[in-house]
Amino acid sequence: MVAREQFEIELDKMKQKVIDLAQGAKVQLQDAVHALYQSDTSLAAEVVEADKRLDAIDLDINETAILLIARQQPVASDLRKLIVAIRISTDLERMADNAKNIARSTKHLGENHGLEIHESLADMRDVALRMIDLAIHAYEQEDITIAKNLSEMDDLIDGMYANVLQELLEETATNPQKIQLIMQMAFCGRFIERYGDHLTNIAENIMYLVKGESLDLNE
């Protein structure tokens, strides 16, 4: 097998690892929010533990990309693929960290906190999950049209989070004895909102991959 063919195989393998990491970050968010609503501290503990596997995938992607850069001295288009894989992997790993933080908040709340988890957190989660699916498709197909749409969906999550935060702050006024628990719920909203921010970063990197120029989708 010639060197170029082997390089293409390695690029495809690395791309699949990025996709696997994205799927893992998606599952983590699903499980973390489910644990939050069900006060399932056992599931929350599983989410925290599962984060280690995703950290390992992120490390593997970074090490593989660096090795390929050093060994192959890739041309500009291939170098962008490697750089983008590293960048996207970093955002995905941080997304998974936010799911882990939701799980930790669930453990902090415990099983008998007596709070009704704000229904809009589930709505925010659903938008974030849809964004992950679109980001995976955009990355696989190098589709910048889909990538651009992710920024608009992030704006939707931002607006939802602002409303949630306002309502939770109002609740602290009527339930001052539960302020610490209510703030844990607010933190969870922030962690979900961060998913949208990282997915916007991923969209920008997909556009860089395709067009070879950096764009700010938040402008």
TORKOL-565936 format. One record per residue (C-alpha): residue number from 0; residue in one letter; chain; x, y, z. Coordinates in steps of 0.25 Angstrom, whole numbers, plus 5000, padded with zeros to 4 digits. Layout:
<pts>
<pt seq="NUM" type="A" mol="A" u="X" v="Y" w="Z"/>
...
</pts>
This chain:
<pts>
<pt seq="0" type="M" mol="A" u="5000" v="5000" w="5000"/>
<pt seq="1" type="V" mol="A" u="5005" v="5014" w="4996"/>
<pt seq="2" type="A" mol="A" u="5008" v="5024" w="5007"/>
<pt seq="3" type="R" mol="A" u="4996" v="5033" w="5001"/>
<pt seq="4" type="E" mol="A" u="4986" v="5022" w="5002"/>
<pt seq="5" type="Q" mol="A" u="4991" v="5019" w="5017"/>
<pt seq="6" type="F" mol="A" u="4989" v="5033" w="5020"/>
<pt seq="7" type="E" mol="A" u="4975" v="5034" w="5015"/>
<pt seq="8" type="I" mol="A" u="4972" v="5022" w="5023"/>
<pt seq="9" type="E" mol="A" u="4977" v="5028" w="5036"/>
<pt seq="10" type="L" mol="A" u="4970" v="5041" w="5033"/>
<pt seq="11" type="D" mol="A" u="4957" v="5033" w="5032"/>
<pt seq="12" type="K" mol="A" u="4959" v="5026" w="5045"/>
<pt seq="13" type="M" mol="A" u="4962" v="5039" w="5052"/>
<pt seq="14" type="K" mol="A" u="4949" v="5045" w="5046"/>
<pt seq="15" type="Q" mol="A" u="4941" v="5033" w="5051"/>
<pt seq="16" type="K" mol="A" u="4947" v="5035" w="5065"/>
<pt seq="17" type="V" mol="A" u="4942" v="5049" w="5065"/>
<pt seq="18" type="I" mol="A" u="4929" v="5044" w="5061"/>
<pt seq="19" type="D" mol="A" u="4929" v="5034" w="5072"/>
<pt seq="20" type="L" mol="A" u="4933" v="5045" w="5082"/>
<pt seq="21" type="A" mol="A" u="4921" v="5053" w="5077"/>
<pt seq="22" type="Q" mol="A" u="4912" v="5041" w="5079"/>
<pt seq="23" type="G" mol="A" u="4917" v="5039" w="5093"/>
<pt seq="24" type="A" mol="A" u="4915" v="5054" w="5097"/>
<pt seq="25" type="K" mol="A" u="4901" v="5052" w="5092"/>
<pt seq="26" type="V" mol="A" u="4898" v="5040" w="5101"/>
<pt seq="27" type="Q" mol="A" u="4905" v="5047" w="5113"/>
<pt seq="28" type="L" mol="A" u="4895" v="5059" w="5111"/>
<pt seq="29" type="Q" mol="A" u="4883" v="5050" w="5110"/>
<pt seq="30" type="D" mol="A" u="4887" v="5041" w="5122"/>
<pt seq="31" type="A" mol="A" u="4891" v="5053" w="5131"/>
<pt seq="32" type="V" mol="A" u="4878" v="5061" w="5128"/>
<pt seq="33" type="H" mol="A" u="4870" v="5048" w="5130"/>
<pt seq="34" type="A" mol="A" u="4877" v="5046" w="5143"/>
<pt seq="35" type="L" mol="A" u="4874" v="5060" w="5147"/>
<pt seq="36" type="Y" mol="A" u="4859" v="5059" w="5145"/>
<pt seq="37" type="Q" mol="A" u="4858" v="5045" w="5152"/>
<pt seq="38" type="S" mol="A" u="4867" v="5049" w="5163"/>
<pt seq="39" type="D" mol="A" u="4875" v="5036" w="5159"/>
<pt seq="40" type="T" mol="A" u="4888" v="5038" w="5166"/>
<pt seq="41" type="S" mol="A" u="4893" v="5024" w="5162"/>
<pt seq="42" type="L" mol="A" u="4891" v="5028" w="5147"/>
<pt seq="43" type="A" mol="A" u="4898" v="5041" w="5150"/>
<pt seq="44" type="A" mol="A" u="4910" v="5034" w="5156"/>
<pt seq="45" type="E" mol="A" u="4910" v="5026" w="5143"/>
<pt seq="46" type="V" mol="A" u="4911" v="5038" w="5135"/>
<pt seq="47" type="V" mol="A" u="4923" v="5043" w="5143"/>
<pt seq="48" type="E" mol="A" u="4930" v="5030" w="5141"/>
<pt seq="49" type="A" mol="A" u="4927" v="5029" w="5126"/>
<pt seq="50" type="D" mol="A" u="4934" v="5043" w="5124"/>
<pt seq="51" type="K" mol="A" u="4947" v="5036" w="5126"/>
<pt seq="52" type="R" mol="A" u="4945" v="5028" w="5113"/>
<pt seq="53" type="L" mol="A" u="4942" v="5040" w="5105"/>
<pt seq="54" type="D" mol="A" u="4954" v="5047" w="5111"/>
<pt seq="55" type="A" mol="A" u="4963" v="5036" w="5106"/>
<pt seq="56" type="I" mol="A" u="4957" v="5037" w="5092"/>
<pt seq="57" type="D" mol="A" u="4960" v="5052" w="5091"/>
<pt seq="58" type="L" mol="A" u="4974" v="5049" w="5095"/>
<pt seq="59" type="D" mol="A" u="4975" v="5038" w="5085"/>
<pt seq="60" type="I" mol="A" u="4970" v="5048" w="5074"/>
<pt seq="61" type="N" mol="A" u="4980" v="5058" w="5078"/>
<pt seq="62" type="E" mol="A" u="4992" v="5049" w="5078"/>
<pt seq="63" type="T" mol="A" u="4988" v="5042" w="5065"/>
<pt seq="64" type="A" mol="A" u="4987" v="5056" w="5058"/>
<pt seq="65" type="I" mol="A" u="5000" v="5061" w="5064"/>
<pt seq="66" type="L" mol="A" u="5007" v="5048" w="5059"/>
<pt seq="67" type="L" mol="A" u="5001" v="5049" w="5045"/>
<pt seq="68" type="I" mol="A" u="5006" v="5064" w="5044"/>
<pt seq="69" type="A" mol="A" u="5020" v="5060" w="5048"/>
<pt seq="70" type="R" mol="A" u="5021" v="5048" w="5040"/>
<pt seq="71" type="Q" mol="A" u="5013" v="5052" w="5027"/>
<pt seq="72" type="Q" mol="A" u="5016" v="5067" w="5026"/>
<pt seq="73" type="P" mol="A" u="5002" v="5068" w="5020"/>
<pt seq="74" type="V" mol="A" u="4998" v="5078" w="5009"/>
<pt seq="75" type="A" mol="A" u="4989" v="5090" w="5013"/>
<pt seq="76" type="S" mol="A" u="4975" v="5083" w="5011"/>
<pt seq="77" type="D" mol="A" u="4980" v="5071" w="5019"/>
<pt seq="78" type="L" mol="A" u="4986" v="5079" w="5030"/>
<pt seq="79" type="R" mol="A" u="4973" v="5086" w="5032"/>
<pt seq="80" type="K" mol="A" u="4966" v="5073" w="5034"/>
<pt seq="81" type="L" mol="A" u="4976" v="5069" w="5044"/>
<pt seq="82" type="I" mol="A" u="4975" v="5083" w="5051"/>
<pt seq="83" type="V" mol="A" u="4960" v="5083" w="5051"/>
<pt seq="84" type="A" mol="A" u="4959" v="5069" w="5056"/>
<pt seq="85" type="I" mol="A" u="4967" v="5073" w="5068"/>
<pt seq="86" type="R" mol="A" u="4959" v="5086" w="5070"/>
<pt seq="87" type="I" mol="A" u="4945" v="5079" w="5069"/>
<pt seq="88" type="S" mol="A" u="4950" v="5068" w="5078"/>
<pt seq="89" type="T" mol="A" u="4954" v="5078" w="5089"/>
<pt seq="90" type="D" mol="A" u="4940" v="5084" w="5088"/>
<pt seq="91" type="L" mol="A" u="4933" v="5070" w="5089"/>
<pt seq="92" type="E" mol="A" u="4941" v="5067" w="5101"/>
<pt seq="93" type="R" mol="A" u="4937" v="5080" w="5108"/>
<pt seq="94" type="M" mol="A" u="4923" v="5077" w="5104"/>
<pt seq="95" type="A" mol="A" u="4924" v="5064" w="5111"/>
<pt seq="96" type="D" mol="A" u="4930" v="5071" w="5123"/>
<pt seq="97" type="N" mol="A" u="4917" v="5079" w="5124"/>
<pt seq="98" type="A" mol="A" u="4909" v="5066" w="5124"/>
<pt seq="99" type="K" mol="A" u="4918" v="5061" w="5135"/>
<pt seq="100" type="N" mol="A" u="4915" v="5074" w="5143"/>
<pt seq="101" type="I" mol="A" u="4900" v="5072" w="5142"/>
<pt seq="102" type="A" mol="A" u="4902" v="5059" w="5147"/>
<pt seq="103" type="R" mol="A" u="4910" v="5064" w="5159"/>
<pt seq="104" type="S" mol="A" u="4899" v="5074" w="5162"/>
<pt seq="105" type="T" mol="A" u="4889" v="5063" w="5162"/>
<pt seq="106" type="K" mol="A" u="4897" v="5056" w="5172"/>
<pt seq="107" type="H" mol="A" u="4898" v="5069" w="5180"/>
<pt seq="108" type="L" mol="A" u="4883" v="5070" w="5180"/>
<pt seq="109" type="G" mol="A" u="4881" v="5056" w="5185"/>
<pt seq="110" type="E" mol="A" u="4869" v="5048" w="5183"/>
<pt seq="111" type="N" mol="A" u="4859" v="5055" w="5192"/>
<pt seq="112" type="H" mol="A" u="4861" v="5070" w="5189"/>
<pt seq="113" type="G" mol="A" u="4846" v="5073" w="5187"/>
<pt seq="114" type="L" mol="A" u="4849" v="5082" w="5175"/>
<pt seq="115" type="E" mol="A" u="4841" v="5081" w="5162"/>
<pt seq="116" type="I" mol="A" u="4852" v="5082" w="5151"/>
<pt seq="117" type="H" mol="A" u="4849" v="5093" w="5141"/>
<pt seq="118" type="E" mol="A" u="4842" v="5087" w="5129"/>
<pt seq="119" type="S" mol="A" u="4850" v="5096" w="5120"/>
<pt seq="120" type="L" mol="A" u="4863" v="5089" w="5123"/>
<pt seq="121" type="A" mol="A" u="4858" v="5077" w="5115"/>
<pt seq="122" type="D" mol="A" u="4854" v="5086" w="5104"/>
<pt seq="123" type="M" mol="A" u="4868" v="5092" w="5104"/>
<pt seq="124" type="R" mol="A" u="4874" v="5078" w="5104"/>
<pt seq="125" type="D" mol="A" u="4865" v="5074" w="5092"/>
<pt seq="126" type="V" mol="A" u="4871" v="5086" w="5084"/>
<pt seq="127" type="A" mol="A" u="4885" v="5082" w="5088"/>
<pt seq="128" type="L" mol="A" u="4883" v="5068" w="5084"/>
<pt seq="129" type="R" mol="A" u="4877" v="5072" w="5070"/>
<pt seq="130" type="M" mol="A" u="4889" v="5081" w="5068"/>
<pt seq="131" type="I" mol="A" u="4899" v="5069" w="5071"/>
<pt seq="132" type="D" mol="A" u="4892" v="5061" w="5060"/>
<pt seq="133" type="L" mol="A" u="4893" v="5073" w="5050"/>
<pt seq="134" type="A" mol="A" u="4908" v="5075" w="5054"/>
<pt seq="135" type="I" mol="A" u="4911" v="5061" w="5052"/>
<pt seq="136" type="H" mol="A" u="4904" v="5061" w="5038"/>
<pt seq="137" type="A" mol="A" u="4911" v="5074" w="5034"/>
<pt seq="138" type="Y" mol="A" u="4925" v="5069" w="5038"/>
<pt seq="139" type="E" mol="A" u="4923" v="5056" w="5031"/>
<pt seq="140" type="Q" mol="A" u="4918" v="5062" w="5018"/>
<pt seq="141" type="E" mol="A" u="4926" v="5075" w="5020"/>
<pt seq="142" type="D" mol="A" u="4913" v="5083" w="5018"/>
<pt seq="143" type="I" mol="A" u="4914" v="5098" w="5022"/>
<pt seq="144" type="T" mol="A" u="4900" v="5101" w="5020"/>
<pt seq="145" type="I" mol="A" u="4896" v="5092" w="5032"/>
<pt seq="146" type="A" mol="A" u="4908" v="5097" w="5040"/>
<pt seq="147" type="K" mol="A" u="4902" v="5111" w="5038"/>
<pt seq="148" type="N" mol="A" u="4889" v="5107" w="5044"/>
<pt seq="149" type="L" mol="A" u="4895" v="5102" w="5057"/>
<pt seq="150" type="S" mol="A" u="4898" v="5117" w="5061"/>
<pt seq="151" type="E" mol="A" u="4883" v="5120" w="5060"/>
<pt seq="152" type="M" mol="A" u="4879" v="5108" w="5068"/>
<pt seq="153" type="D" mol="A" u="4890" v="5113" w="5079"/>
<pt seq="154" type="D" mol="A" u="4882" v="5126" w="5079"/>
<pt seq="155" type="L" mol="A" u="4870" v="5118" w="5082"/>
<pt seq="156" type="I" mol="A" u="4876" v="5111" w="5094"/>
<pt seq="157" type="D" mol="A" u="4882" v="5124" w="5099"/>
<pt seq="158" type="G" mol="A" u="4868" v="5130" w="5099"/>
<pt seq="159" type="M" mol="A" u="4862" v="5118" w="5106"/>
<pt seq="160" type="Y" mol="A" u="4873" v="5119" w="5117"/>
<pt seq="161" type="A" mol="A" u="4871" v="5133" w="5120"/>
<pt seq="162" type="N" mol="A" u="4856" v="5131" w="5122"/>
<pt seq="163" type="V" mol="A" u="4860" v="5119" w="5131"/>
<pt seq="164" type="L" mol="A" u="4870" v="5127" w="5139"/>
<pt seq="165" type="Q" mol="A" u="4860" v="5138" w="5141"/>
<pt seq="166" type="E" mol="A" u="4849" v="5129" w="5146"/>
<pt seq="167" type="L" mol="A" u="4859" v="5122" w="5156"/>
<pt seq="168" type="L" mol="A" u="4864" v="5135" w="5161"/>
<pt seq="169" type="E" mol="A" u="4849" v="5139" w="5164"/>
<pt seq="170" type="E" mol="A" u="4847" v="5125" w="5171"/>
<pt seq="171" type="T" mol="A" u="4859" v="5128" w="5180"/>
<pt seq="172" type="A" mol="A" u="4851" v="5140" w="5186"/>
<pt seq="173" type="T" mol="A" u="4839" v="5131" w="5190"/>
<pt seq="174" type="N" mol="A" u="4847" v="5119" w="5194"/>
<pt seq="175" type="P" mol="A" u="4860" v="5125" w="5201"/>
<pt seq="176" type="Q" mol="A" u="4862" v="5113" w="5209"/>
<pt seq="177" type="K" mol="A" u="4864" v="5105" w="5196"/>
<pt seq="178" type="I" mol="A" u="4873" v="5115" w="5189"/>
<pt seq="179" type="Q" mol="A" u="4885" v="5106" w="5189"/>
<pt seq="180" type="L" mol="A" u="4877" v="5095" w="5182"/>
<pt seq="181" type="I" mol="A" u="4870" v="5104" w="5172"/>
<pt seq="182" type="M" mol="A" u="4884" v="5110" w="5168"/>
<pt seq="183" type="Q" mol="A" u="4888" v="5095" w="5165"/>
<pt seq="184" type="M" mol="A" u="4877" v="5095" w="5155"/>
<pt seq="185" type="A" mol="A" u="4881" v="5108" w="5149"/>
<pt seq="186" type="F" mol="A" u="4895" v="5103" w="5148"/>
<pt seq="187" type="C" mol="A" u="4890" v="5091" w="5140"/>
<pt seq="188" type="G" mol="A" u="4883" v="5100" w="5131"/>
<pt seq="189" type="R" mol="A" u="4896" v="5107" w="5128"/>
<pt seq="190" type="F" mol="A" u="4903" v="5094" w="5126"/>
<pt seq="191" type="I" mol="A" u="4893" v="5091" w="5115"/>
<pt seq="192" type="E" mol="A" u="4894" v="5105" w="5109"/>
<pt seq="193" type="R" mol="A" u="4909" v="5102" w="5108"/>
<pt seq="194" type="Y" mol="A" u="4906" v="5090" w="5099"/>
<pt seq="195" type="G" mol="A" u="4901" v="5100" w="5089"/>
<pt seq="196" type="D" mol="A" u="4913" v="5109" w="5090"/>
<pt seq="197" type="H" mol="A" u="4923" v="5098" w="5087"/>
<pt seq="198" type="L" mol="A" u="4914" v="5093" w="5075"/>
<pt seq="199" type="T" mol="A" u="4915" v="5107" w="5069"/>
<pt seq="200" type="N" mol="A" u="4930" v="5106" w="5070"/>
<pt seq="201" type="I" mol="A" u="4929" v="5092" w="5063"/>
<pt seq="202" type="A" mol="A" u="4921" v="5099" w="5052"/>
<pt seq="203" type="E" mol="A" u="4932" v="5110" w="5051"/>
<pt seq="204" type="N" mol="A" u="4942" v="5099" w="5049"/>
<pt seq="205" type="I" mol="A" u="4934" v="5091" w="5039"/>
<pt seq="206" type="M" mol="A" u="4934" v="5104" w="5031"/>
<pt seq="207" type="Y" mol="A" u="4949" v="5106" w="5033"/>
<pt seq="208" type="L" mol="A" u="4951" v="5092" w="5028"/>
<pt seq="209" type="V" mol="A" u="4943" v="5094" w="5015"/>
<pt seq="210" type="K" mol="A" u="4946" v="5109" w="5012"/>
<pt seq="211" type="G" mol="A" u="4960" v="5110" w="5018"/>
<pt seq="212" type="E" mol="A" u="4956" v="5123" w="5025"/>
<pt seq="213" type="S" mol="A" u="4952" v="5126" w="5040"/>
<pt seq="214" type="L" mol="A" u="4938" v="5131" w="5042"/>
<pt seq="215" type="D" mol="A" u="4931" v="5136" w="5054"/>
<pt seq="216" type="L" mol="A" u="4917" v="5131" w="5054"/>
<pt seq="217" type="N" mol="A" u="4914" v="5139" w="5067"/>
<pt seq="218" type="E" mol="A" u="4915" v="5153" w="5059"/>
</pts>
